[in-house]
Amino acid sequence: MKVVLPGGTGQVGTILDRALTAAGHEVTVLTRRPVRAHHIGWDGATLGRWAAAIDGCDVVINLAGRSVSCRYTAENLQAMMDSRVESSRVVGEATAAATRPPRVWLQMSTATVYAHRFDAAHDEATGVIGGSEAGVPDCWAHSIEIAKNWERAQAEAPTPATRKVALRSAMVMSPDRGGVFDVLSRLARLGLGGPVAGGKQYVSWIHDEDFVRAVEFLITRDDLEGAVNLASPGPLPHRDFMRALRTAWGVPVGLPATRWMAELGGFALRSDTELLLKSRRVVPGRLRAAGFTFAYPEWESAATSLVERARLVRAAARRARESSHAV
Ligand SMILES: NC(=O)c1ccc[n+]([C@@H]2O[C@H](COP(=O)([O-])OP(=O)(O)OC[C@H]3O[C@@H](n4cnc5c(N)ncnc54)[C@H](OP(=O)(O)O)[C@@H]3O)[C@@H](O)[C@H]2O)c1
């Protein structure tokens, strides 16, 4: 298959690029800074020569958008919104103009679209879209507005020959440097991986191998369109999530963090505390109903597998450093 990944240089793009290339597919990445042979330059907002990559490809998976790992200032929130809506709109324009449009357009969205909630899990049929919860910071509603506008930009694109799926993804856990699993693992190894603000808030997550398998599943299943949750069936409270992560790393204790420490920690990590404090209890209703099975449905075994791979990544990096010092 010919697969085009707009915004495919980031965390999720790296996972998909690696896996789809290894599976023998021809992957092209649209990026603002092309540096590799399979990269093509674009600006994420206007039609250009890059659109030729979409004409005749089989699948587009749009991942472009300003990183959410930043402080939620008015300026950053606007950039998060514009980069997602504009890139989706222009991918739609390229798809609509194509003489041989792609069979399917998977559009990244987010599990954050659902309400902050502890009592019940959100699936696609009964889940509650957030934005009007009481007692949560205003900027949390803004992230939901971003997700809604992002999905709308895809839904409204006039592309009748192309099936459209919005990927409401939970946090994708992979051992790659700089990803969310790497950051949480560093905290756990430093003994700082205790519960944040009581730890009752739910964490939704998906193992990177299941994320790739779910994407491949959605590419082949012509009967599935619209919003699909990509999350393991086992979301769990933050307290239990961090405990299992510490166990997987062999770290016995984690210092608890209060809400203000999360604010400080968020500042230090340059990300907003919404990422830590919002309760995301999201489950894969449509994927399971369609017969998809998860290799890693529970966090304990997922964390163990990710830690094993992270140790290999770290050992390889250490060997590379040592051999560069030796020459
Ligand atoms: N990571 C997760 O667990 C997760 C979970 C749910 C949803 N998501 C969403 O899925 C998407 C991909 O996630 P990710 O973690 O791979 O994000 P990421 O690492 O931040 O990568 C996003 C890519 O978007 C491109 N980009 C950034 N700002 C842009 C702009 N102003 N205009 C056009 N392109 C821009 C960048 O590519 P270039 O700099 O090469 O152009 C970047 O590599 C994001 O929209 C994210 O919000 C991620």
PDBQT file of the ligand as one rigid body, heavy atoms in Angstrom, charges set to zero:
ROOT
HETATM    1  N1  LIG A 401       0.954  10.971  21.259  1.00  0.00    +0.000 N 
HETATM    2  C1  LIG A 401      -0.219  10.551  21.734  1.00  0.00    +0.000 C 
HETATM    3  O1  LIG A 401      -0.262   9.681  22.613  1.00  0.00    +0.000 OA
HETATM    4  C2  LIG A 401      -1.499  11.120  21.171  1.00  0.00    +0.000 A 
HETATM    5  C3  LIG A 401      -2.725  10.689  21.684  1.00  0.00    +0.000 A 
HETATM    6  C4  LIG A 401      -3.905  11.230  21.168  1.00  0.00    +0.000 A 
HETATM    7  C5  LIG A 401      -3.843  12.164  20.164  1.00  0.00    +0.000 A 
HETATM    8  N2  LIG A 401      -2.646  12.582  19.690  1.00  0.00    +0.000 N 
HETATM    9  C6  LIG A 401      -2.617  13.554  18.598  1.00  0.00    +0.000 C 
HETATM   10  O2  LIG A 401      -2.079  12.900  17.461  1.00  0.00    +0.000 OA
HETATM   11  C7  LIG A 401      -1.273  13.784  16.690  1.00  0.00    +0.000 C 
HETATM   12  C8  LIG A 401       0.115  13.187  16.570  1.00  0.00    +0.000 C 
HETATM   13  O3  LIG A 401       0.634  13.015  17.890  1.00  0.00    +0.000 OA
HETATM   14  P1  LIG A 401       2.195  13.055  18.176  1.00  0.00    +0.000 P 
HETATM   15  O4  LIG A 401       2.377  12.694  19.599  1.00  0.00    +0.000 OA
HETATM   16  O5  LIG A 401       2.908  12.306  17.111  1.00  0.00    +0.000 OA
HETATM   17  O6  LIG A 401       2.465  14.608  18.026  1.00  0.00    +0.000 OA
HETATM   18  P2  LIG A 401       3.854  15.329  17.801  1.00  0.00    +0.000 P 
HETATM   19  O7  LIG A 401       4.975  14.427  18.239  1.00  0.00    +0.000 OA
HETATM   20  O8  LIG A 401       3.748  16.678  18.415  1.00  0.00    +0.000 OA
HETATM   21  O9  LIG A 401       3.936  15.443  16.198  1.00  0.00    +0.000 OA
HETATM   22  C9  LIG A 401       3.005  16.184  15.465  1.00  0.00    +0.000 C 
HETATM   23  C10 LIG A 401       3.616  16.594  14.152  1.00  0.00    +0.000 C 
HETATM   24  O10 LIG A 401       2.820  17.666  13.642  1.00  0.00    +0.000 OA
HETATM   25  C11 LIG A 401       3.626  18.549  12.905  1.00  0.00    +0.000 C 
HETATM   26  N3  LIG A 401       3.287  19.930  13.273  1.00  0.00    +0.000 N 
HETATM   27  C12 LIG A 401       3.533  20.582  14.438  1.00  0.00    +0.000 A 
HETATM   28  N4  LIG A 401       3.076  21.841  14.383  1.00  0.00    +0.000 NA
HETATM   29  C13 LIG A 401       2.548  21.997  13.146  1.00  0.00    +0.000 A 
HETATM   30  C14 LIG A 401       1.946  23.084  12.467  1.00  0.00    +0.000 A 
HETATM   31  N5  LIG A 401       1.817  24.289  13.037  1.00  0.00    +0.000 N 
HETATM   32  N6  LIG A 401       1.505  22.874  11.206  1.00  0.00    +0.000 NA
HETATM   33  C15 LIG A 401       1.659  21.670  10.598  1.00  0.00    +0.000 A 
HETATM   34  N7  LIG A 401       2.243  20.611  11.183  1.00  0.00    +0.000 NA
HETATM   35  C16 LIG A 401       2.669  20.776  12.438  1.00  0.00    +0.000 A 
HETATM   36  C17 LIG A 401       5.081  18.271  13.252  1.00  0.00    +0.000 C 
HETATM   37  O11 LIG A 401       5.730  17.825  12.086  1.00  0.00    +0.000 OA
HETATM   38  P3  LIG A 401       6.844  18.724  11.322  1.00  0.00    +0.000 P 
HETATM   39  O12 LIG A 401       7.498  19.601  12.349  1.00  0.00    +0.000 OA
HETATM   40  O13 LIG A 401       7.774  17.689  10.764  1.00  0.00    +0.000 OA
HETATM   41  O14 LIG A 401       6.132  19.481  10.267  1.00  0.00    +0.000 OA
HETATM   42  C18 LIG A 401       5.016  17.139  14.275  1.00  0.00    +0.000 C 
HETATM   43  O15 LIG A 401       5.970  16.125  14.044  1.00  0.00    +0.000 OA
HETATM   44  C19 LIG A 401      -1.276  15.116  17.432  1.00  0.00    +0.000 C 
HETATM   45  O16 LIG A 401      -2.203  15.957  16.819  1.00  0.00    +0.000 OA
HETATM   46  C20 LIG A 401      -1.711  14.751  18.840  1.00  0.00    +0.000 C 
HETATM   47  O17 LIG A 401      -2.411  15.794  19.458  1.00  0.00    +0.000 OA
HETATM   48  C21 LIG A 401      -1.484  12.071  20.163  1.00  0.00    +0.000 A 
ENDROOT
TORSDOF 0
